[in-house]
Amino acid sequence: MKILVAEPLAKQGLEILKAPGHQVDEKIGLTPEQLGEVIGEYDALLVRSQVKVTADIIARASRMVVIGRAGVGVDNVDLEAATRAGIVVVNAPTGNTISAAEQTIALMLAVARKTAAADASIRRGEWKRNSFTGVELRGRTLGIIGLGKIGMAVADRANGLEMSVLGYDPYVTAEQAALHGVTLAEFDAIIEKADMITVHVPGGKATKGLIGADQIARMKPGVMIINVARGGIYDEAAVAQALADGKIAGAGFDVYDPEPIAADNPLLTAPNTTLTPHLGALTQEAQLRVAEEACDQVVDVLAGRSARYAVNAPLLTPETSRATAPYLPLTVTLGRFAAQYLRHGVNKLTVDVAGEIADHNTSQLVAAALRGILEEATTERVNLINAAFLAKNRGIAVEERKSTDAGTYASLVTLTVEGDAGKAVVAGTVANGEPRLVCIDDSWIDMAPTSLMVMTRHQDKPGTMGRIGLILGEAAVNISSMTLARAESRHDALMLLAVDDEVPDAVAAAIKNHPNVLDVWVIRNGER
């Protein structure tokens, strides 16, 4: 496959991409227009933080399977557009943890000791020691907003500096925080009590302007603030004003809104600032780790494997991936079968997962069922990434149920589809590593699904099956296997045939015209 590397990556990452035999093109410095012109040629894209992968770029990426971001955030990738297009987006959330934490500590110390201003002064030939009297960090209260990997790493290092650490994160328990020497506190409490505040939350609409003039007004006089997360989390104009007024004693910023920093950014002229050009992840070690982490996942996705840090797909443990993998193709097949059996549009899907597999995260099975159903209703590319998105847009209600009881089967997946035409039920299992169809409505069967199948409901009368076989034979359609289900003799029966050849509409019509045949379906099980 073809992989486009649009920003500089460590050579070890490039070697990972090339190892399976992929073609890797390094095209650094492309303008948005140039990227849009070439993106349609590629199956994968690798970026860092500067290249913006917009909805327009994604719309032109007709072959794209995966986008890799060599870093933590993915705010430079339009996730909704990527998900809608069925493109996996992966990032490298652990590779730069230590580097970002160390940069945070470096800025904390630089702000507390006025290092940057002192350096500039001495280079001007001055010796104004008393102008740069700093403060110790020991004994001061550090407020950390966001206790992910980086936030916790900062806390660990702040403990070494003998600081008192408060932390806010609604997804972290007090027990987890305590392991890193952090006392949990509410957001407002940190704003009001901390001597120094650092943010470690994702960028985006939810956190833009998280700390503005109102929050700054409630801070302690002489507070110091740090941002090594994303530009825009602090209202930079409000920070600059508070620095000028003396409310904030010092600020260390590594990130800005926008980037590169604008010439009129008020932080550039504000007093008592230490500003660096987005260096949080810019260490030799971090660049190597994030490149390897992102490139490993891109290779996995291109090979059909799940990614460890897929941003727009469920994160599954290796155990869950192994357990559910054999059931994914089965469930796609069940979705295709059910949609064609119902014939008309599906407006509700119920996925029942029973037996051993119900102990695992089965969200991918729901996506697989939707993929099979939607393939019958759209010409868009449908896969496990965008199936739920497309289903929601089409108004398909989805319900997932689990049970430990799979009857005589180790595990059983049952799809119930409902629409204006009624309801259809299809169930299957995996036996000896192979998918099996085991139930259609109330009829229990056992047959391996094939790419072409013919199903009939007919009256169980002598000669009916033979006549259906004769019609197919006269059309040169070969039958490879057959299964029959009936409730009792001489009543309605269901027959499922696996066939080797395409069944023309005229042949299906001839079967349906037989007086004992109630209905006939030609089921196609394959990519559209």
ROROKE-985420 format. One line per 8 residues: their letters; for each residue x, y, z of C-alpha. Coordinates in Angstrom, 2 decimals. Last residue first. Layout:
% ROROKE-985420
a	X,Y,Z  ... .
***
This chain:
% ROROKE-985420
regnrivw	-20.65,-4.46,-2.86  -18.49,-6.75,-0.78  -19.88,-10.26,-0.39  -22.78,-12.37,0.78  -25.48,-12.33,-1.86  -28.82,-13.80,-0.81  -31.31,-14.74,-3.54  -34.70,-14.94,-1.86 .
vdlvnphn	-37.78,-16.99,-2.66  -41.37,-16.97,-1.44  -44.40,-19.22,-0.99  -43.31,-22.02,-3.30  -45.86,-24.84,-3.77  -47.40,-23.43,-6.95  -44.02,-22.86,-8.62  -43.99,-19.22,-9.69 .
kiaaavad	-41.36,-18.38,-7.07  -38.90,-20.77,-8.70  -39.49,-19.26,-12.12  -39.05,-15.77,-10.70  -35.67,-16.73,-9.20  -34.66,-18.06,-12.62  -35.81,-14.88,-14.37  -33.88,-12.76,-11.85 .
pveddval	-30.68,-14.58,-12.79  -29.01,-16.74,-10.09  -25.24,-16.26,-10.09  -23.31,-19.51,-9.87  -21.81,-21.69,-7.15  -24.93,-22.20,-5.05  -25.52,-22.69,-1.33  -29.13,-23.66,-0.79 .
lmladhrs	-31.37,-22.82,2.16  -34.76,-24.47,2.44  -37.55,-23.43,4.81  -40.68,-25.53,5.23  -44.40,-24.89,5.54  -46.47,-27.92,6.52  -46.54,-31.43,5.09  -44.51,-32.91,7.97 .
earaltms	-43.76,-30.78,11.01  -41.83,-27.64,12.03  -39.62,-27.67,8.99  -35.97,-26.99,8.23  -33.88,-27.95,5.21  -30.18,-27.52,4.47  -28.44,-27.70,1.11  -24.93,-27.69,-0.29 .
sinvaaeg	-23.02,-27.01,-3.49  -25.93,-26.42,-5.88  -24.80,-25.60,-9.44  -26.69,-23.04,-11.50  -26.68,-24.11,-15.15  -30.14,-22.56,-15.73  -31.65,-26.03,-16.28  -30.03,-27.08,-13.02 .
lilgirgm	-31.63,-24.23,-11.08  -35.08,-25.13,-12.36  -34.41,-28.82,-11.69  -33.35,-28.14,-8.11  -36.56,-26.19,-7.48  -38.55,-29.08,-9.01  -36.82,-31.61,-6.81  -37.49,-29.58,-3.68 .
tgpkdqhr	-41.18,-29.41,-4.53  -41.57,-33.03,-5.62  -43.48,-34.21,-2.56  -45.08,-31.44,-0.51  -43.63,-29.35,2.30  -45.13,-26.05,1.26  -42.45,-23.53,0.47  -40.24,-20.88,1.96 .
tmvmlstp	-37.17,-20.58,-0.20  -33.58,-19.47,0.24  -30.93,-19.23,-2.45  -27.35,-18.55,-1.43  -24.33,-16.92,-3.04  -21.06,-15.92,-1.31  -21.32,-18.84,1.08  -22.62,-19.25,4.60 .
amdiwsdd	-21.73,-22.55,6.33  -24.93,-24.41,7.09  -26.79,-25.63,10.15  -30.53,-25.03,10.49  -33.06,-24.14,13.16  -36.23,-22.49,11.84  -37.98,-20.02,14.15  -36.73,-16.91,12.32 .
icvlrpeg	-33.63,-18.15,10.53  -31.32,-20.15,12.79  -27.91,-21.81,12.67  -25.82,-20.07,10.05  -22.26,-21.21,10.64  -18.95,-19.34,10.70  -15.76,-21.45,10.74  -13.11,-21.63,13.48 .
navtgavv	-14.09,-25.12,14.54  -17.64,-23.86,15.05  -18.50,-20.15,15.02  -22.11,-19.20,15.63  -25.08,-17.77,13.78  -28.52,-16.29,14.14  -30.97,-14.55,11.79  -34.29,-12.97,12.76 .
akgadgev	-36.53,-10.97,10.45  -39.27,-8.44,11.22  -41.97,-6.60,9.34  -41.99,-4.82,5.97  -41.89,-1.34,7.52  -38.72,-2.29,9.33  -37.30,-4.58,11.97  -34.03,-6.48,12.16 .
tltvlsay	-33.28,-9.09,14.81  -29.70,-10.28,14.83  -28.58,-13.26,16.90  -24.98,-14.05,17.84  -24.38,-17.34,19.66  -21.53,-18.62,21.80  -20.62,-22.06,23.17  -23.74,-23.43,21.54 .
tgadtskr	-26.32,-25.86,22.97  -28.30,-23.05,24.60  -26.40,-19.79,24.44  -27.15,-18.77,28.04  -24.75,-16.16,29.44  -26.87,-13.36,28.02  -26.18,-10.00,26.44  -28.32,-7.38,24.74 .
eevaigrn	-27.44,-4.62,22.29  -30.01,-2.20,20.91  -29.70,-0.03,17.81  -32.20,2.41,16.34  -31.63,3.13,12.65  -32.38,6.77,11.85  -30.26,6.95,8.71  -27.81,9.39,10.30 .
kalfaani	-27.51,7.07,13.28  -26.72,4.14,11.01  -24.03,6.12,9.20  -22.30,7.02,12.46  -22.60,3.47,13.82  -21.08,2.02,10.64  -18.27,4.57,10.41  -15.39,2.74,12.05 .
lnvretta	-16.45,-0.88,11.57  -16.72,-0.40,7.82  -19.02,1.11,5.21  -17.84,2.79,2.02  -20.79,4.69,0.63  -23.00,3.05,-2.02  -25.77,2.65,0.49  -28.59,0.32,1.52 .
eeligrla	-27.33,-3.24,1.24  -23.92,-2.35,2.64  -25.81,-0.79,5.53  -26.98,-4.12,6.92  -23.59,-5.82,6.81  -21.85,-2.80,8.34  -24.51,-2.52,11.00  -23.85,-6.11,12.06 .
aavlqstn	-20.10,-5.45,12.15  -20.63,-2.32,14.26  -22.67,-4.34,16.75  -19.94,-6.98,16.74  -17.35,-4.26,17.37  -19.22,-3.21,20.51  -18.88,-6.74,21.89  -16.74,-5.97,24.94 .
hdaiegav	-16.25,-9.43,26.42  -18.15,-11.78,28.75  -20.86,-12.17,26.10  -18.37,-14.19,24.03  -18.81,-17.17,26.33  -22.54,-17.50,25.78  -24.99,-15.07,24.23  -24.86,-11.91,22.14 .
dvtlknvg	-28.22,-10.48,21.07  -28.02,-7.63,18.58  -31.25,-5.72,18.02  -31.48,-3.57,14.91  -34.24,-1.07,14.17  -35.20,0.96,11.09  -34.23,-1.53,8.40  -35.36,-0.74,4.87 .
hrlyqaaf	-37.12,-3.32,2.72  -36.00,-6.80,1.69  -36.24,-8.32,5.20  -34.20,-11.29,3.93  -31.75,-8.97,2.18  -31.15,-7.00,5.38  -30.93,-10.15,7.51  -28.42,-11.85,5.23 .
rgltvtlp	-26.13,-8.82,5.02  -26.24,-8.37,8.79  -25.65,-12.07,9.44  -22.66,-11.97,7.08  -21.18,-9.00,8.95  -21.77,-10.95,12.15  -19.90,-14.01,10.89  -17.01,-11.87,9.64 .
lypatars	-16.70,-10.32,13.13  -17.25,-13.51,15.13  -13.78,-14.98,14.60  -12.19,-11.70,15.91  -14.31,-11.48,19.08  -12.22,-13.64,21.41  -8.82,-12.58,20.10  -9.73,-8.89,20.24 .
teptllpa	-11.16,-9.31,23.73  -7.94,-10.89,25.00  -5.81,-8.23,23.30  -7.86,-5.57,25.12  -10.17,-3.46,23.03  -10.21,0.31,22.63  -13.37,1.18,20.71  -12.83,3.10,17.47 .
nvayrasr	-12.48,6.83,16.76  -9.21,7.50,18.60  -7.57,4.17,17.77  -4.85,3.67,20.38  -3.95,-0.02,20.23  -4.99,-0.45,16.64  -6.96,-3.48,15.48  -5.51,-5.73,12.77 .
galvdvvq	-6.44,-5.66,9.09  -2.86,-5.39,7.83  -3.30,-1.70,7.01  -4.55,-1.22,10.58  -1.49,-2.92,12.08  0.94,-0.94,9.89  -0.69,2.32,10.97  -0.51,1.15,14.59 .
dcaeeavr	3.23,0.47,14.48  3.75,3.83,12.76  2.04,5.79,15.55  3.94,4.15,18.41  7.28,4.16,16.57  6.99,7.83,15.67  5.76,8.73,19.15  8.69,6.92,20.78 .
lqaeqtla	11.42,8.34,18.53  10.18,11.90,18.80  9.85,11.47,22.55  13.44,10.31,23.01  14.98,13.01,20.87  13.00,15.66,22.68  10.37,17.90,21.16  7.21,16.69,22.83 .
glhptltt	6.61,19.80,24.92  8.61,22.11,22.65  5.68,24.13,21.31  7.67,27.32,20.58  8.69,28.48,24.09  7.47,31.50,26.04  8.54,32.58,29.54  6.42,35.49,30.67 .
npatllpn	6.93,38.09,33.36  5.56,41.09,31.45  3.11,40.91,28.52  4.42,41.96,25.11  4.52,38.56,23.45  1.56,37.34,25.52  -0.66,39.82,23.68  -0.48,37.77,20.43 .
daaipepd	-0.07,40.41,17.70  2.67,38.60,15.78  0.66,35.39,15.90  2.19,32.33,17.55  2.77,29.52,15.05  0.23,28.37,16.00  -3.15,29.93,16.72  -3.90,29.82,19.60 .
yvdfgaga	-0.75,29.13,21.55  1.39,26.40,23.12  4.55,26.42,25.27  3.43,29.05,27.76  4.99,29.89,31.12  3.22,32.65,33.02  4.27,34.89,35.90  3.00,36.94,38.82 .
ikgdalaq	-0.66,36.89,37.74  -2.65,39.68,39.41  0.15,42.12,38.52  -2.04,44.27,36.29  0.16,43.60,33.25  0.11,39.87,33.98  -3.66,39.99,34.41  -4.00,41.74,31.04 .
avaaedyi	-1.81,39.13,29.34  -3.84,36.30,30.90  -7.12,37.84,29.71  -5.73,38.17,26.18  -4.51,34.56,26.26  -7.87,33.11,27.30  -6.41,29.89,28.67  -7.33,26.62,26.99 .
ggravnii	-6.70,28.40,23.69  -3.39,26.75,22.82  -3.06,23.14,23.85  -1.25,21.32,26.67  2.04,22.85,27.87  0.30,25.77,29.57  1.61,27.10,32.91  0.23,29.65,35.38 .
mvgpkmra	1.67,31.56,38.33  -0.48,33.07,41.08  0.67,36.35,42.63  -2.76,37.33,43.91  -4.82,34.17,44.44  -7.21,33.32,41.62  -10.85,34.43,41.59  -10.34,37.17,38.98 .
iqdagilg	-8.45,34.67,36.81  -11.54,32.44,36.66  -13.78,35.26,35.44  -11.15,36.56,32.98  -10.67,33.23,31.28  -9.73,29.65,32.09  -11.63,27.07,30.03  -11.39,29.44,27.06 .
ktakggpv	-11.43,26.49,24.66  -11.88,23.31,26.72  -15.06,21.80,25.27  -14.52,23.28,21.80  -11.16,21.60,21.31  -7.85,21.00,23.06  -7.28,18.07,25.35  -6.56,18.61,29.06 .
hvtimdak	-3.25,19.03,30.89  -3.48,22.45,32.54  -0.98,23.87,35.03  -1.78,26.16,37.95  0.66,27.64,40.49  -0.18,29.07,43.91  -3.41,27.08,43.94  -6.35,27.92,46.21 .
eiiadfea	-9.00,29.76,44.16  -8.66,28.13,40.74  -8.05,24.76,42.38  -11.21,25.09,44.45  -13.22,26.08,41.38  -12.16,22.92,39.53  -13.12,20.70,42.46  -10.38,18.98,44.41 .
ltvghlaa	-8.62,15.62,44.35  -5.51,15.33,46.50  -2.55,14.15,44.44  0.42,12.15,45.72  0.56,9.98,42.63  -1.09,6.91,44.19  -3.49,9.34,45.86  -4.95,10.27,42.48 .
qeatvypd	-5.93,6.68,41.72  -7.57,6.31,45.15  -9.42,9.61,44.81  -10.87,8.38,41.54  -10.10,9.92,38.15  -12.70,10.62,35.46  -13.88,14.01,36.77  -10.30,15.36,36.75 .
yglvsmel	-9.10,18.05,39.12  -5.83,17.84,41.02  -4.27,19.40,44.10  -0.54,18.92,44.74  1.43,20.19,47.74  4.98,20.79,46.52  8.04,19.00,47.86  9.98,19.27,44.58 .
gnardava	9.87,15.49,44.33  6.11,15.68,44.73  6.08,18.04,41.76  7.77,15.31,39.72  5.07,12.74,40.43  2.37,15.36,39.87  3.79,16.22,36.45  3.68,12.52,35.52 .
mgikglgi	0.05,12.40,36.68  -0.86,15.33,34.44  0.97,13.76,31.52  -0.78,10.38,31.82  -4.18,11.92,32.43  -4.94,14.01,35.46  -6.42,17.15,33.91  -6.31,20.44,35.81 .
igltrgrl	-3.23,20.33,38.02  -3.09,22.81,40.90  0.31,23.18,42.55  0.36,24.41,46.11  3.62,25.85,47.42  5.73,24.18,50.09  8.77,23.83,47.87  8.37,25.89,44.69 .
evgtfsnr	10.78,28.55,45.84  10.28,32.15,44.78  12.32,34.50,42.60  14.33,37.66,43.00  15.16,38.82,39.50  15.51,42.57,39.87  17.84,42.11,42.82  20.49,40.57,40.59 .
kwegrris	20.70,43.45,38.14  24.03,42.74,36.41  23.54,44.11,32.91  25.60,43.49,29.77  22.55,43.00,27.53  23.23,39.26,27.66  22.83,39.51,31.44  19.38,40.95,31.04 .
adaaatkr	18.15,38.38,28.53  19.23,35.55,30.83  17.55,37.16,33.82  14.32,37.57,31.85  14.38,33.91,30.81  15.18,32.61,34.30  12.55,34.47,36.26  13.04,31.99,39.16 .
avalmlai	9.39,30.95,39.54  8.75,31.26,35.80  11.79,29.19,34.85  11.03,26.60,37.54  7.44,26.12,36.36  8.59,26.22,32.73  11.06,23.37,33.33  8.44,21.40,35.29 .
tqeaasit	6.04,21.63,32.36  8.80,20.71,29.90  9.56,17.66,32.06  5.93,16.58,31.95  5.79,17.03,28.17  8.98,14.98,27.70  7.80,12.26,30.07  4.44,11.80,28.37 .
ngtpanvv	5.74,12.07,24.80  5.29,8.47,23.68  2.18,7.67,25.71  -0.67,9.08,23.62  0.56,8.10,20.17  -2.42,8.65,17.88  -4.70,6.63,15.64  -7.49,7.69,13.29 .
vigartaa	-9.31,4.91,11.42  -11.01,6.10,8.24  -14.62,5.07,7.62  -15.48,8.28,5.75  -17.93,9.39,8.44  -15.25,8.66,11.04  -12.70,10.78,9.19  -15.17,13.64,8.78 .
eldvndvg	-16.08,13.53,12.46  -12.44,13.31,13.51  -11.29,16.36,11.55  -7.56,15.97,12.27  -5.49,18.86,13.69  -7.17,18.37,17.08  -5.70,14.88,17.26  -3.79,15.27,20.51 .
vgargivv	-1.09,12.94,21.80  1.63,12.75,19.16  2.60,11.07,15.91  -0.89,11.30,14.40  -1.69,8.35,12.14  -4.49,8.46,9.58  -5.85,5.11,8.40  -7.72,3.57,5.48 .
mrsaraii	-7.53,6.28,2.83  -8.39,5.26,-0.71  -10.85,8.07,-1.51  -8.86,10.72,0.35  -10.49,13.69,-1.43  -13.23,14.07,1.17  -10.55,13.74,3.87  -8.74,16.81,2.54 .
datvkvqs	-11.99,18.81,2.52  -12.89,17.62,6.01  -9.54,18.93,7.20  -6.28,17.15,7.95  -4.31,20.17,9.17  -0.55,19.61,8.98  1.22,21.20,11.96  0.83,18.69,14.79 .
rvlladye	2.39,15.43,13.60  1.21,13.72,10.45  1.21,10.23,8.91  -1.27,9.36,6.13  -2.41,5.94,4.92  -3.95,4.42,1.79  -2.65,7.06,-0.60  -3.33,8.25,-4.15 .
giveglqe	-6.32,10.42,-3.20  -4.06,12.56,-0.98  -2.15,14.01,-3.96  -4.16,17.11,-4.93  -5.48,17.78,-1.44  -1.95,17.84,-0.03  -0.92,20.36,-2.70  -3.86,22.63,-1.86 .
ptlgiked	-3.22,22.38,1.87  0.42,23.33,1.22  2.94,20.52,1.33  5.90,21.06,3.64  7.22,17.52,3.85  6.44,14.91,1.22  7.95,11.62,2.43  6.58,8.78,0.31 .
vqhgpakl	6.46,5.27,1.79  5.59,2.34,-0.49  4.62,-0.59,1.70  6.76,-3.72,1.76  5.96,-4.93,5.30  9.17,-3.26,6.62  8.56,0.15,5.01  6.27,1.55,7.71 .
ielgqkal	8.51,0.30,10.54  11.55,1.77,8.76  9.83,5.15,8.61  9.27,5.02,12.36  12.94,4.27,13.00  13.83,7.21,10.76  12.14,9.60,13.18  9.30,11.45,11.48 .
peavlikm	9.20,14.81,9.70  5.72,15.82,8.48  3.57,14.70,5.55  4.41,10.99,5.49  2.21,9.50,2.78  1.75,5.73,2.76  1.00,3.67,-0.33  0.00,0.00,0.00 .
***
